[in-house]
Amino acid sequence: MNRKFILLMAGTMALATLFTSCQPSRVWANKKKDPKEKKYKDKDDRDDRDRDVTYQERRLPPPPPPAPAPRYDRVALVVSPYPGFTMKQTNDGRFYHTSTRGYIYWKGYDNRFYIDSRDIKNVSYTRQDYEEWRRGYRG
């Protein structure tokens, strides 16, 4: 029993040594991974296309600046008619009002005008304004 254990341990040690001492045979494992050493053809050079250029010599344009944050207009979601208020009627009988900024308001059941659901994503509003708009808007 003792001899089998010793032979088993010796065989395991030999296999472990064999597997850990072998170098990898893949090509990518032997290459240097530093991009400064990388050589490639410069495709932008029209005069000398066969010239090798290192990574540091190539001039890349700077990245574009980030897009500005969107600005939303602060407008009322619900408008009550006032003197000089203009409204128009569609062919199906619904009344609407177009603001000076180009937003469309539809007439609700309480004779107030509610901003169109397509325009609500382009304006800034508070939660309280939104709750009032949602209660009265009949889209």
TORGU-512039 format. One record per residue (C-alpha): x, y, z negated; residue in three letters. Coordinates in nm, 2 decimals. Layout:
<nodes>
+--------+--------+--------+------+
:   east :  north :     up : resn :
+--------+--------+--------+------+
:      X :      Y :      Z :  ALA :
...
+--------+--------+--------+------+
</nodes>
This chain:
<nodes>
+--------+--------+--------+------+
:   east :  north :     up : resn :
+--------+--------+--------+------+
:   0.00 :   0.00 :   0.00 :  MET :
:   0.28 :   0.24 :  -0.09 :  ASN :
:   0.46 :   0.16 :   0.24 :  ARG :
:   0.15 :   0.24 :   0.44 :  LYS :
:   0.11 :   0.58 :   0.27 :  PHE :
:   0.47 :   0.67 :   0.33 :  ILE :
:   0.45 :   0.57 :   0.70 :  LEU :
:   0.12 :   0.76 :   0.74 :  LEU :
:   0.28 :   1.08 :   0.58 :  MET :
:   0.59 :   1.04 :   0.80 :  ALA :
:   0.38 :   1.01 :   1.11 :  GLY :
:   0.17 :   1.31 :   1.02 :  THR :
:   0.48 :   1.52 :   0.95 :  MET :
:   0.63 :   1.42 :   1.28 :  ALA :
:   0.32 :   1.51 :   1.48 :  LEU :
:   0.29 :   1.85 :   1.29 :  ALA :
:   0.65 :   1.93 :   1.37 :  THR :
:   0.61 :   1.83 :   1.73 :  LEU :
:   0.30 :   2.05 :   1.79 :  PHE :
:   0.44 :   2.36 :   1.61 :  THR :
:   0.79 :   2.35 :   1.76 :  SER :
:   0.67 :   2.35 :   2.13 :  CYS :
:   0.67 :   2.68 :   2.30 :  GLN :
:   0.36 :   2.78 :   2.49 :  PRO :
:   0.38 :   2.69 :   2.86 :  SER :
:   0.14 :   2.96 :   2.98 :  ARG :
:   0.29 :   3.25 :   3.17 :  VAL :
:   0.09 :   3.52 :   3.00 :  TRP :
:   0.22 :   3.42 :   2.66 :  ALA :
:   0.58 :   3.49 :   2.76 :  ASN :
:   0.54 :   3.83 :   2.92 :  LYS :
:   0.58 :   4.15 :   2.73 :  LYS :
:   0.25 :   4.33 :   2.65 :  LYS :
:   0.39 :   4.68 :   2.62 :  ASP :
:   0.21 :   4.90 :   2.88 :  PRO :
:   0.52 :   5.13 :   2.91 :  LYS :
:   0.71 :   4.85 :   3.06 :  GLU :
:   0.44 :   4.76 :   3.31 :  LYS :
:   0.52 :   4.84 :   3.67 :  LYS :
:   0.27 :   4.88 :   3.95 :  TYR :
:   0.24 :   5.04 :   4.29 :  LYS :
:   0.13 :   5.40 :   4.30 :  ASP :
:  -0.16 :   5.41 :   4.54 :  LYS :
:  -0.18 :   5.79 :   4.53 :  ASP :
:   0.17 :   5.85 :   4.67 :  ASP :
:   0.12 :   5.89 :   5.05 :  ARG :
:   0.49 :   5.94 :   5.14 :  ASP :
:   0.65 :   5.64 :   4.96 :  ASP :
:   0.39 :   5.36 :   4.91 :  ARG :
:   0.65 :   5.10 :   4.80 :  ASP :
:   0.79 :   5.30 :   4.51 :  ARG :
:   0.74 :   5.15 :   4.16 :  ASP :
:   0.60 :   5.38 :   3.90 :  VAL :
:   0.59 :   5.32 :   3.53 :  THR :
:   0.29 :   5.38 :   3.32 :  TYR :
:   0.42 :   5.71 :   3.17 :  GLN :
:   0.50 :   5.87 :   3.50 :  GLU :
:   0.15 :   5.84 :   3.63 :  ARG :
:  -0.06 :   6.15 :   3.56 :  ARG :
:  -0.42 :   6.09 :   3.50 :  LEU :
:  -0.68 :   6.37 :   3.48 :  PRO :
:  -0.81 :   6.44 :   3.13 :  PRO :
:  -1.16 :   6.30 :   3.05 :  PRO :
:  -1.45 :   6.53 :   3.11 :  PRO :
:  -1.59 :   6.73 :   2.81 :  PRO :
:  -1.89 :   6.58 :   2.63 :  PRO :
:  -2.23 :   6.69 :   2.75 :  ALA :
:  -2.38 :   6.96 :   2.55 :  PRO :
:  -2.66 :   6.87 :   2.30 :  ALA :
:  -3.01 :   6.92 :   2.45 :  PRO :
:  -3.19 :   7.23 :   2.33 :  ARG :
:  -3.56 :   7.21 :   2.27 :  TYR :
:  -3.80 :   7.50 :   2.28 :  ASP :
:  -3.98 :   7.58 :   1.95 :  ARG :
:  -4.34 :   7.61 :   2.07 :  VAL :
:  -4.68 :   7.55 :   1.90 :  ALA :
:  -4.83 :   7.21 :   1.96 :  LEU :
:  -5.18 :   7.34 :   1.89 :  VAL :
:  -5.30 :   7.68 :   2.03 :  VAL :
:  -5.63 :   7.86 :   1.94 :  SER :
:  -5.79 :   8.08 :   2.21 :  PRO :
:  -5.72 :   8.45 :   2.16 :  TYR :
:  -5.83 :   8.76 :   2.36 :  PRO :
:  -5.69 :   8.74 :   2.71 :  GLY :
:  -5.65 :   8.37 :   2.68 :  PHE :
:  -5.68 :   8.21 :   3.03 :  THR :
:  -5.80 :   7.85 :   3.09 :  MET :
:  -5.88 :   7.66 :   3.40 :  LYS :
:  -6.09 :   7.35 :   3.47 :  GLN :
:  -5.99 :   7.04 :   3.66 :  THR :
:  -6.21 :   6.85 :   3.90 :  ASN :
:  -6.31 :   6.60 :   3.63 :  ASP :
:  -6.43 :   6.88 :   3.40 :  GLY :
:  -6.15 :   6.90 :   3.15 :  ARG :
:  -6.01 :   7.24 :   3.05 :  PHE :
:  -5.65 :   7.33 :   3.03 :  TYR :
:  -5.42 :   7.62 :   2.96 :  HIS :
:  -5.07 :   7.68 :   3.10 :  THR :
:  -4.84 :   7.87 :   2.87 :  SER :
:  -4.59 :   8.14 :   2.99 :  THR :
:  -4.31 :   7.88 :   2.94 :  ARG :
:  -4.49 :   7.63 :   3.17 :  GLY :
:  -4.63 :   7.39 :   2.91 :  TYR :
:  -4.97 :   7.25 :   2.97 :  ILE :
:  -5.23 :   7.25 :   2.68 :  TYR :
:  -5.55 :   7.04 :   2.70 :  TRP :
:  -5.88 :   7.14 :   2.53 :  LYS :
:  -5.97 :   6.93 :   2.23 :  GLY :
:  -6.30 :   6.86 :   2.06 :  TYR :
:  -6.25 :   7.14 :   1.81 :  ASP :
:  -6.21 :   7.41 :   2.09 :  ASN :
:  -5.84 :   7.43 :   2.03 :  ARG :
:  -5.58 :   7.35 :   2.29 :  PHE :
:  -5.32 :   7.07 :   2.24 :  TYR :
:  -4.99 :   7.04 :   2.42 :  ILE :
:  -4.97 :   6.76 :   2.68 :  ASP :
:  -4.81 :   6.43 :   2.58 :  SER :
:  -4.56 :   6.46 :   2.86 :  ARG :
:  -4.44 :   6.80 :   2.73 :  ASP :
:  -4.41 :   6.70 :   2.36 :  ILE :
:  -4.08 :   6.52 :   2.41 :  LYS :
:  -3.93 :   6.85 :   2.54 :  ASN :
:  -4.02 :   7.07 :   2.24 :  VAL :
:  -3.91 :   7.09 :   1.88 :  SER :
:  -4.18 :   7.05 :   1.61 :  TYR :
:  -4.22 :   6.96 :   1.24 :  THR :
:  -4.38 :   6.65 :   1.11 :  ARG :
:  -4.68 :   6.84 :   0.99 :  GLN :
:  -4.73 :   7.00 :   1.34 :  ASP :
:  -4.71 :   6.66 :   1.50 :  TYR :
:  -4.97 :   6.50 :   1.26 :  GLU :
:  -5.21 :   6.79 :   1.34 :  GLU :
:  -5.14 :   6.74 :   1.72 :  TRP :
:  -5.19 :   6.36 :   1.69 :  ARG :
:  -5.53 :   6.40 :   1.51 :  ARG :
:  -5.68 :   6.63 :   1.77 :  GLY :
:  -5.51 :   6.53 :   2.10 :  TYR :
:  -5.74 :   6.32 :   2.32 :  ARG :
:  -5.50 :   6.28 :   2.61 :  GLY :
+--------+--------+--------+------+
</nodes>
